[in-house]
Amino acid sequence: MAEEKYVPVGPGTQVELLFSLKLESGDLIDSTGDTVASLVVGDGSLLPGFEQAMFGLKAGDKESLLVMAEAGFGIPDPENIQRMERAQFQDNMDLAVGLMMSFADAQNAELPGIIINLTEDYVDIDFNHPLAGKNLTFEVEIIAVAQLTNEILRVGS
């Protein structure tokens, strides 16, 4: 990668970095460890809120960035909580509050959900991302930045 020391992270850049993602409590959620990750800003590797938090950083910078829930995994949507009849589950299933289960959506893609309430007749499942509503600390060390293009990538639009 043709790297320039003073190219800032921004649209059209390729970034090599180390990072860790933590809850406000300090609990580690994800980390590259000692393995350098490479991404092109806008390629979908990181959520846009995490990419934007790095804008302006340059090779050699180490920062601890607070990413608010709205810019991270979003705010929980009450419509993503579904009530299912308990009869839809096998009798021998050991259901418990907090249990993460896998379901299939309308396109037959895997959709994780967490049991948040159980009654004799119903099971309430939360399909929001488990990190929705949580502010996160994104600790990042920028190893290298290169300007690839002056175009802004738009993945999935």
C-alpha positions, 0 to 999 in steps of 0.5 A: 500500500502506498502510504503517506504519513499525513493522509487523514482517514476519510472517504476514499482511504484504505486504513490499516489499524488495530482496534478494540471495542468495549462497553462503557463498563470496560468489558471487551466486545471485540478486538483485532489483538495484534493482527492488523486489519485493513479496510477501505472507508465505506466498504462495509467492514465497519459501521459508518459511525465507527469509520466517521469517528476515525476521520482526520486520524493519521498513521501513528495516531492512537485514540480512544473514541466514544461512539454513541449508540445512535452512531453505533448499533442504533437504538433498540426498536420496540417493533423488533420484539416479537411475541411467539406462542410457546407451542411453536417451540419443541416441548423438550427445549430448555427455554430461559430468559437471556438465551440467544436463539437462531431463527430464519427470516422471510428470506431464510437468512439467519436471524439471532434473537434473545429471549427476554420474557417467558410465560406459560403461553408465550415467549418474547424474543428481542431481535434488536442487535445485542449492542443496540442502545449501548455507547461504545468505546472504540480504541484504535491505533492507525498503522497506515492510511493511503488515499485510494480514490476521491470517490465516496463508496456507498455499499448497499445503496 
